[in-house]
Amino acid sequence: MELLKQILKNVKIISATGKAVNEINDIQTDSRKVKPGDCFIAVKGTVADGHSFIDTAIGNGATVVICGALPENINEHVQYFVVENSAKVAGIMAHNFYGQLSEKIKLVGVTGTNGKTTIATLLFKLFSQSGYTCGLLSTVQNQIAEKILPATHTTPDAISLNKLIAEMYAAGCSHIFMEVSSHAIDQNRIAGLFFTGGIFSNITHDHLDYHKTFDEYIRVKKQFFDSLPSSAFALSNADDKRGAVMLQNTKAKKYLYSLKTMADFKGKIIENSLNGLVLMINDTEVHCRLIGTFNAYNLLAVYGASVCIGEDKQMVLQILSSLTGAEGRFDYMISNNEKIIGIVDYAHTPDALLNVLATIKNLKEGEEKVITVVGCGGNRDKAKRPVMAEVACEYSDKIIFTSDNPRNEDAVQIIKEMEEGVPVVARKKYISIADRKEAIKAAVNLAQQQDIVLIAGKGHEKYQEINGIKYDFDDKKILSEMFELTGK
């Protein structure tokens, strides 16, 4: 049992009605999970409004209800609290319920369109190798030291998030690195959490199906930095057009990283090949196993954040040189016979695809052809579909448009919308094959000695979602099978 007064700390209550309650057993935002003695927080979501399920929650035993407006039927055995923003309150209450643990550890959030997973994963690996027990909350997976947990969202809901942090704290974690998605910021899933620091990678065209306008998308990302405390650090990419904007109103200590201009953490690419990157970071040369300019930025962000947290610079650089990236991020293999390079990458935005293809272009040593297999997800931002196709055509010698996760849309129709972005001069460069496995097979068949095959869009995912069903599907596994099948 937990004292309700303590759980409501820092919550602004507009009014209280009903039978006074001193203690609760648990807090829930899902009425189906409510048990006797629980507190139900009615949150208005994107799909359903929790206020419609207040009676269900009470029927399941809720003794306290937090809501934005009182329901028509008041149960005299229940205490109701009216608040201005129940989603934000859910975050604050969850933080209180689980012991305000983010204030007892070092919690670092990473936000931006691209690079979040790699930066968070590299930080987790670096600090783990430095001897700390760490937690990771990412798109690919959640991890408590060596224990790996599957991830369902980039950032979990407020209650699940605080529960995970509690598990990490109980396991001895002193540092937690987490991706902070724009959806999570906007939906107040991180409300109440105390961040040691925040990192901004970049911002490009994405999630406009949700945010509607690019300005709104920027505003939401900026909100994360606006909310950081003065004791925190805010580290931003100076080379991104919105990098300085992100830090305008933050109370946190401001730091910048850059490859192009003066910054607190300055990098310069000396060498970029399949053997990795050679970087000059603040006058020290370091050899890294990651590849590409986009990874140079990721490595700079990791170095900067590590120093901001208080780690020794030389030790950070030493460990940085040994690290490998996140699964499905520029994952590559080379076929046995014809030495075809196969690359699997999560690139699912125009900018991410451009970064990967630009990196591949820089890695080319001769007349190798670049063959790109790419699709777009269903029930997501439609505006980027023709742009993705345009980028693929500009930087590839041959392109195969295919399905990604069609979800509840028709895969063929998605491809048609992509095809609208194909320039006239590139009409003969592409074919469309809706079946993703067949598309990968076709790409391998088209490839000749030392060509480069890029399979973009799904990266680490081990499934393909079609009409609400997730089927087993692993790009990397299928690419490897096709290399063997064709004898290449």
VOROKE-926732 format. One record per residue (C-alpha): x, y, z; residue number from 1. Coordinates in steps of 0.2 Angstrom, whole numbers, plus 5000, padded with zeros to 4 digits. Example, Ala and Ser with C-alpha at 12.3 -4.5 7.8 and 13.67 -1.06 7.14 Angstrom:
// VOROKE-926732
x  y  z  i
5062  4978  5039  1 $
5068  4995  5036  2 $
***
This chain:
// VOROKE-926732
x  y  z  i
5000  5000  5000  1 $
5006  5017  4996  2 $
5001  5034  5003  3 $
4990  5043  4991  4 $
4997  5060  4997  5 $
5015  5055  4992  6 $
5009  5049  4975  7 $
5001  5065  4972  8 $
5016  5076  4976  9 $
5019  5090  4963  10 $
5002  5086  4955  11 $
4991  5102  4953  12 $
4973  5097  4958  13 $
4959  5107  4952  14 $
4945  5099  4963  15 $
4943  5083  4974  16 $
4926  5074  4976  17 $
4920  5059  4984  18 $
4926  5047  4998  19 $
4943  5052  5005  20 $
4956  5038  5002  21 $
4973  5037  5011  22 $
4981  5023  5002  23 $
4982  5014  4985  24 $
4989  4998  4979  25 $
4994  5002  4962  26 $
4991  5015  4948  27 $
4985  5011  4930  28 $
4980  5020  4914  29 $
4972  5004  4907  30 $
4956  5000  4915  31 $
4958  4981  4911  32 $
4973  4980  4922  33 $
4964  4989  4937  34 $
4963  4978  4953  35 $
4954  4982  4970  36 $
4962  4997  4979  37 $
4970  5004  4963  38 $
4971  5022  4956  39 $
4964  5024  4938  40 $
4971  5038  4928  41 $
4960  5042  4914  42 $
4971  5048  4899  43 $
4965  5054  4882  44 $
4975  5044  4870  45 $
4976  5045  4851  46 $
4965  5030  4849  47 $
4954  5029  4864  48 $
4949  5041  4878  49 $
4952  5033  4896  50 $
4937  5044  4902  51 $
4926  5032  4893  52 $
4932  5018  4904  53 $
4930  5025  4921  54 $
4915  5015  4925  55 $
4925  4999  4920  56 $
4940  5004  4931  57 $
4928  5006  4946  58 $
4920  4990  4942  59 $
4937  4982  4943  60 $
4940  4989  4960  61 $
4947  5007  4958  62 $
4945  5017  4973  63 $
4953  5033  4966  64 $
4950  5041  4949  65 $
4961  5055  4941  66 $
4952  5063  4927  67 $
4951  5079  4916  68 $
4933  5081  4919  69 $
4921  5072  4931  70 $
4910  5058  4924  71 $
4891  5060  4924  72 $
4889  5046  4936  73 $
4898  5049  4953  74 $
4901  5033  4964  75 $
4901  5038  4982  76 $
4913  5025  4987  77 $
4927  5033  4975  78 $
4938  5048  4977  79 $
4939  5058  4961  80 $
4953  5071  4957  81 $
4951  5083  4942  82 $
4967  5089  4935  83 $
4972  5099  4920  84 $
4982  5086  4910  85 $
4979  5068  4916  86 $
4993  5062  4904  87 $
5006  5073  4912  88 $
4999  5068  4929  89 $
5001  5050  4925  90 $
5020  5053  4922  91 $
5022  5063  4938  92 $
5012  5050  4949  93 $
5022  5035  4941  94 $
5038  5044  4945  95 $
5032  5046  4963  96 $
5024  5029  4965  97 $
5041  5020  4960  98 $
5051  5031  4972  99 $
5057  5045  4961  100 $
5071  5034  4955  101 $
5077  5045  4941  102 $
5084  5057  4954  103 $
5095  5043  4961  104 $
5103  5038  4945  105 $
5110  5046  4929  106 $
5097  5046  4916  107 $
5102  5052  4899  108 $
5089  5055  4885  109 $
5093  5055  4866  110 $
5081  5063  4854  111 $
5081  5068  4836  112 $
5075  5060  4820  113 $
5090  5049  4816  114 $
5104  5042  4827  115 $
5094  5040  4843  116 $
5096  5021  4844  117 $
5115  5021  4839  118 $
5119  5035  4852  119 $
5110  5027  4866  120 $
5117  5010  4862  121 $
5135  5016  4861  122 $
5133  5025  4877  123 $
5126  5009  4885  124 $
5141  4999  4879  125 $
5154  5012  4883  126 $
5148  5014  4901  127 $
5146  4996  4903  128 $
5164  4993  4898  129 $
5169  5007  4910  130 $
5163  4996  4924  131 $
5146  5003  4927  132 $
5130  4993  4928  133 $
5118  5001  4915  134 $
5101  5001  4908  135 $
5096  5004  4890  136 $
5079  5009  4883  137 $
5079  5009  4864  138 $
5069  5005  4848  139 $
5079  4989  4846  140 $
5078  4982  4864  141 $
5078  4987  4882  142 $
5092  4980  4892  143 $
5096  4979  4911  144 $
5115  4975  4912  145 $
5116  4958  4902  146 $
5097  4955  4903  147 $
5088  4959  4886  148 $
5070  4963  4885  149 $
5060  4966  4869  150 $
5055  4984  4865  151 $
5037  4987  4859  152 $
5039  5006  4858  153 $
5054  5018  4856  154 $
5048  5025  4873  155 $
5036  5015  4884  156 $
5021  5023  4892  157 $
5024  5032  4908  158 $
5019  5018  4920  159 $
5029  5005  4911  160 $
5044  5017  4909  161 $
5045  5020  4928  162 $
5042  5002  4932  163 $
5057  4998  4920  164 $
5068  5011  4928  165 $
5063  5003  4945  166 $
5069  4986  4939  167 $
5085  4994  4932  168 $
5088  5002  4949  169 $
5085  4986  4959  170 $
5097  4977  4947  171 $
5110  4990  4953  172 $
5110  5001  4937  173 $
5119  5018  4940  174 $
5116  5025  4922  175 $
5101  5023  4910  176 $
5102  5028  4892  177 $
5086  5030  4883  178 $
5079  5036  4867  179 $
5066  5049  4868  180 $
5053  5049  4854  181 $
5043  5065  4849  182 $
5027  5054  4852  183 $
5033  5051  4870  184 $
5037  5070  4873  185 $
5020  5075  4866  186 $
5010  5062  4875  187 $
5019  5066  4892  188 $
5026  5049  4894  189 $
5042  5056  4901  190 $
5033  5068  4913  191 $
5040  5069  4930  192 $
5057  5061  4926  193 $
5073  5069  4931  194 $
5086  5069  4917  195 $
5105  5071  4920  196 $
5107  5076  4902  197 $
5099  5077  4885  198 $
5106  5074  4867  199 $
5100  5081  4851  200 $
5105  5072  4835  201 $
5096  5080  4821  202 $
5079  5084  4814  203 $
5072  5079  4797  204 $
5056  5075  4788  205 $
5047  5062  4799  206 $
5031  5058  4809  207 $
5021  5072  4800  208 $
5006  5059  4800  209 $
5006  5063  4819  210 $
5013  5080  4821  211 $
5005  5087  4805  212 $
5018  5101  4802  213 $
5037  5101  4803  214 $
5036  5117  4815  215 $
5025  5107  4827  216 $
5038  5092  4826  217 $
5052  5104  4830  218 $
5042  5112  4844  219 $
5039  5095  4852  220 $
5057  5090  4851  221 $
5063  5107  4858  222 $
5050  5104  4873  223 $
5062  5090  4880  224 $
5076  5103  4881  225 $
5065  5116  4888  226 $
5061  5105  4903  227 $
5078  5100  4908  228 $
5084  5106  4925  229 $
5098  5118  4927  230 $
5109  5104  4935  231 $
5108  5094  4918  232 $
5118  5096  4902  233 $
5110  5099  4885  234 $
5121  5093  4870  235 $
5116  5098  4853  236 $
5122  5095  4835  237 $
5129  5112  4829  238 $
5129  5106  4811  239 $
5110  5104  4811  240 $
5100  5119  4806  241 $
5089  5117  4822  242 $
5104  5112  4833  243 $
5105  5130  4841  244 $
5086  5132  4842  245 $
5084  5116  4853  246 $
5095  5125  4866  247 $
5087  5142  4866  248 $
5076  5141  4881  249 $
5084  5127  4891  250 $
5090  5130  4909  251 $
5103  5116  4907  252 $
5122  5118  4903  253 $
5124  5120  4884  254 $
5136  5111  4874  255 $
5138  5108  4855  256 $
5147  5095  4844  257 $
5151  5097  4826  258 $
5161  5091  4811  259 $
5160  5108  4802  260 $
5162  5122  4814  261 $
5169  5127  4831  262 $
5161  5117  4845  263 $
5164  5110  4863  264 $
5167  5093  4855  265 $
5175  5095  4837  266 $
5178  5081  4825  267 $
5186  5079  4809  268 $
5185  5064  4797  269 $
5203  5058  4792  270 $
5198  5042  4784  271 $
5181  5033  4780  272 $
5181  5016  4773  273 $
5174  4998  4776  274 $
5188  4996  4789  275 $
5180  5010  4799  276 $
5182  5029  4803  277 $
5198  5038  4808  278 $
5193  5053  4817  279 $
5202  5068  4825  280 $
5192  5072  4841  281 $
5197  5088  4850  282 $
5215  5086  4843  283 $
5216  5067  4847  284 $
5216  5054  4833  285 $
5205  5039  4836  286 $
5201  5024  4825  287 $
5183  5018  4826  288 $
5175  5002  4820  289 $
5159  5011  4814  290 $
5157  5018  4796  291 $
5151  5034  4788  292 $
5149  5052  4791  293 $
5132  5050  4801  294 $
5142  5038  4813  295 $
5155  5051  4815  296 $
5141  5062  4822  297 $
5135  5048  4833  298 $
5152  5045  4840  299 $
5155  5064  4843  300 $
5138  5064  4853  301 $
5143  5049  4863  302 $
5160  5057  4867  303 $
5153  5073  4872  304 $
5139  5066  4883  305 $
5152  5055  4891  306 $
5163  5070  4895  307 $
5148  5080  4901  308 $
5143  5066  4913  309 $
5161  5067  4920  310 $
5171  5052  4912  311 $
5190  5054  4908  312 $
5192  5059  4890  313 $
5206  5047  4886  314 $
5197  5032  4893  315 $
5182  5037  4883  316 $
5191  5038  4867  317 $
5200  5022  4871  318 $
5183  5012  4873  319 $
5175  5022  4859  320 $
5188  5014  4847  321 $
5182  4997  4851  322 $
5163  4999  4850  323 $
5152  4992  4837  324 $
5135  5000  4832  325 $
5117  4995  4835  326 $
5109  4980  4826  327 $
5102  4984  4809  328 $
5112  5001  4808  329 $
5123  4999  4793  330 $
5125  4980  4796  331 $
5135  4973  4782  332 $
5141  4956  4776  333 $
5151  4951  4761  334 $
5146  4936  4750  335 $
5159  4922  4748  336 $
5162  4921  4730  337 $
5158  4937  4721  338 $
5162  4948  4736  339 $
5146  4957  4734  340 $
5143  4969  4749  341 $
5126  4967  4757  342 $
5120  4981  4769  343 $
5105  4981  4780  344 $
5100  4998  4787  345 $
5085  5004  4797  346 $
5084  5020  4786  347 $
5066  5024  4784  348 $
5066  5043  4782  349 $
5072  5052  4767  350 $
5087  5060  4777  351 $
5092  5043  4784  352 $
5092  5035  4767  353 $
5102  5049  4760  354 $
5115  5047  4774  355 $
5117  5029  4771  356 $
5118  5030  4752  357 $
5130  5045  4753  358 $
5141  5034  4764  359 $
5140  5020  4752  360 $
5145  5032  4738  361 $
5160  5037  4748  362 $
5165  5019  4751  363 $
5165  5014  4732  364 $
5182  5011  4725  365 $
5178  5009  4707  366 $
5164  5005  4695  367 $
5154  4995  4708  368 $
5135  4997  4706  369 $
5123  5001  4720  370 $
5107  4992  4721  371 $
5094  4998  4733  372 $
5079  4989  4740  373 $
5067  5001  4748  374 $
5049  5003  4754  375 $
5038  5014  4765  376 $
5028  5009  4780  377 $
5009  5009  4779  378 $
4998  5020  4791  379 $
5013  5032  4792  380 $
5018  5049  4785  381 $
5013  5048  4766  382 $
5022  5064  4761  383 $
5039  5055  4763  384 $
5035  5041  4750  385 $
5039  5050  4734  386 $
5054  5058  4743  387 $
5061  5042  4748  388 $
5059  5036  4730  389 $
5068  5051  4723  390 $
5083  5049  4735  391 $
5084  5031  4731  392 $
5085  5035  4712  393 $
5097  5049  4714  394 $
5110  5039  4723  395 $
5107  5021  4716  396 $
5111  5013  4700  397 $
5097  5001  4701  398 $
5081  5002  4713  399 $
5068  4989  4718  400 $
5053  4997  4727  401 $
5045  4984  4738  402 $
5034  4983  4754  403 $
5040  4988  4771  404 $
5027  4985  4785  405 $
5011  4988  4775  406 $
5001  4987  4791  407 $
4983  4990  4786  408 $
4987  4998  4769  409 $
4989  4990  4752  410 $
5007  4987  4748  411 $
5005  4990  4730  412 $
4996  5006  4732  413 $
5011  5012  4744  414 $
5023  5008  4730  415 $
5013  5017  4717  416 $
5014  5033  4729  417 $
5033  5030  4730  418 $
5034  5029  4711  419 $
5027  5047  4709  420 $
5044  5053  4716  421 $
5054  5044  4702  422 $
5062  5057  4691  423 $
5059  5055  4672  424 $
5078  5051  4669  425 $
5077  5037  4681  426 $
5062  5028  4675  427 $
5072  5014  4667  428 $
5082  5012  4683  429 $
5069  5004  4694  430 $
5057  4990  4696  431 $
5043  4986  4708  432 $
5041  4969  4717  433 $
5029  4970  4731  434 $
5035  4954  4739  435 $
5050  4959  4750  436 $
5058  4942  4750  437 $
5057  4941  4731  438 $
5063  4959  4730  439 $
5079  4955  4740  440 $
5082  4939  4729  441 $
5080  4950  4713  442 $
5093  4963  4720  443 $
5106  4949  4723  444 $
5103  4941  4706  445 $
5106  4958  4698  446 $
5122  4961  4708  447 $
5138  4957  4700  448 $
5156  4955  4707  449 $
5159  4968  4721  450 $
5142  4977  4719  451 $
5134  4984  4734  452 $
5116  4979  4739  453 $
5107  4990  4751  454 $
5091  4983  4760  455 $
5084  4998  4768  456 $
5069  5002  4780  457 $
5067  4988  4793  458 $
5085  4985  4800  459 $
5084  4976  4816  460 $
5066  4971  4815  461 $
5062  4953  4814  462 $
5045  4954  4807  463 $
5034  4961  4793  464 $
5017  4968  4798  465 $
5003  4965  4786  466 $
4985  4968  4790  467 $
4988  4968  4809  468 $
4998  4951  4809  469 $
5017  4951  4812  470 $
5025  4938  4801  471 $
5043  4932  4804  472 $
5054  4942  4793  473 $
5073  4946  4795  474 $
5081  4956  4781  475 $
5099  4951  4786  476 $
5094  4933  4787  477 $
5086  4933  4770  478 $
5100  4942  4762  479 $
5112  4929  4769  480 $
5101  4915  4762  481 $
5100  4923  4745  482 $
5119  4925  4744  483 $
5120  4906  4748  484 $
5105  4902  4736  485 $
5113  4911  4721  486 $
5130  4905  4725  487 $
5137  4923  4725  488 $
***
